[in-house]
Amino acid sequence: MIDDEFETVFRKLFESLMNAMGQMPDGETTVQYWTNSRIGDPGMTNIPETEYEMQAEVIDLEDRVLFLVEVGNENEIIDVKVEGRTLKVFNQVDGNETIFDLDFDVDIEDSRTSWRNGILEIELKKANDQEGPSEGYLKID
């Protein structure tokens, strides 16, 4: 009896898999998603592209703030700019920009940026006074 139930479930599963991949009457092979929509279905051609948002982690280290930003591979061209109390990370290849609002002034001269394994590490030094420059681009090492 258990064998009959198992065989029935297995047969139904196998039939659904075979129906997902098969041939149409015109001989063209089709593949279906589990939602029963077919790849290449004319109704699926107008799927809007979604914007990519860079993933980031922000770590406050008292006198400085560390940003770990996932930007992708080494072929990307990235600009890192501080404008007042705003940090901008711009990808020149795909045009994506991520903006971070800062609650402190930045000492540009003591801040640094490095890039390893698709992770952009931005270390911003908190400014103690307004003597030095607080705006500009950061060079990526």
C-alpha positions in Angstrom: 0.0 0.0 0.0 2.8 2.4 0.8 4.5 1.4 -2.4 1.4 2.3 -4.4 1.2 5.8 -2.8 4.9 6.3 -3.4 4.6 5.2 -7.0 1.6 7.5 -7.5 3.4 10.5 -6.1 6.5 9.7 -8.1 4.6 9.2 -11.3 2.8 12.6 -10.9 6.1 14.3 -10.2 7.7 12.7 -13.2 4.8 13.7 -15.5 4.9 17.3 -14.3 8.6 17.4 -15.1 8.1 15.9 -18.5 5.3 18.5 -19.2 7.6 21.3 -18.2 10.0 20.3 -21.0 8.5 19.2 -24.2 7.8 19.9 -27.8 5.2 22.1 -29.3 3.2 21.0 -32.3 5.5 23.0 -34.6 8.5 21.0 -33.3 10.0 23.8 -31.3 11.3 22.7 -27.8 9.9 24.7 -24.9 10.8 25.0 -21.3 8.4 26.2 -18.6 9.0 27.7 -15.2 7.2 26.1 -12.3 4.7 29.0 -12.6 3.7 27.6 -16.0 5.1 30.5 -18.0 7.3 29.7 -20.9 10.7 31.1 -21.6 10.5 33.2 -24.7 6.8 33.9 -24.2 5.8 37.1 -26.0 4.3 38.4 -22.8 7.6 38.3 -21.0 9.5 40.6 -23.4 8.7 43.8 -21.5 10.1 43.0 -18.1 11.5 46.2 -16.7 15.1 46.3 -15.5 15.6 46.8 -11.8 18.2 49.3 -10.6 21.2 47.8 -8.8 21.8 49.2 -5.4 25.2 48.8 -3.9 25.3 46.8 -0.7 27.1 48.6 2.1 28.0 48.2 5.7 28.9 51.2 7.9 31.1 50.9 11.0 31.6 53.8 13.4 35.1 53.7 15.0 34.8 56.9 17.1 37.4 59.1 15.3 36.6 57.6 11.8 33.9 55.8 10.0 34.5 52.7 7.8 32.3 52.0 4.8 32.4 48.6 3.2 30.7 48.8 -0.2 30.1 45.9 -2.6 30.8 47.3 -6.0 31.6 44.3 -8.2 34.6 43.3 -10.2 37.9 45.1 -10.8 36.8 46.2 -14.3 34.4 48.8 -12.8 35.4 52.5 -12.8 34.4 54.0 -9.4 34.5 57.6 -8.2 34.4 58.3 -4.5 33.5 61.9 -3.6 32.8 63.8 -0.4 30.6 66.9 -0.7 30.1 68.6 2.6 28.3 66.0 4.7 27.6 63.6 1.8 29.6 60.6 0.5 28.9 59.7 -3.1 30.0 56.4 -4.7 29.5 56.5 -8.5 30.0 53.6 -10.9 31.0 55.1 -14.3 30.4 51.9 -16.2 26.7 51.4 -15.4 25.8 54.9 -14.1 24.7 53.7 -10.6 25.3 56.1 -7.7 25.0 55.4 -4.0 24.7 58.4 -1.6 25.4 58.3 2.1 24.4 61.1 4.4 27.0 61.9 7.0 26.5 63.4 10.4 30.1 64.7 10.6 32.6 66.8 8.7 35.3 64.8 6.8 39.1 65.4 6.9 39.8 64.5 3.3 43.6 64.5 3.7 43.5 61.7 6.3 40.8 59.7 4.7 41.6 56.7 2.4 40.0 54.3 0.0 41.0 50.8 -1.2 39.5 48.1 -3.3 39.9 44.3 -2.9 37.9 41.4 -4.2 34.9 43.6 -5.3 34.7 45.4 -1.9 35.4 49.1 -1.8 36.7 50.1 1.7 36.3 53.8 2.4 37.7 55.1 5.7 36.6 58.6 6.5 38.4 60.5 9.2 36.2 62.7 11.3 37.3 66.4 11.2 38.1 68.0 14.5 38.0 71.5 13.1 37.1 73.2 9.8 40.7 74.1 9.0 41.4 71.6 6.2 39.4 70.7 3.1 36.2 68.8 3.7 35.2 68.2 0.0 36.8 66.4 -2.9 37.5 63.1 -4.5 39.2 60.2 -2.7 41.9 58.3 -4.7 41.3 54.5 -4.7 44.5 52.6 -3.8 
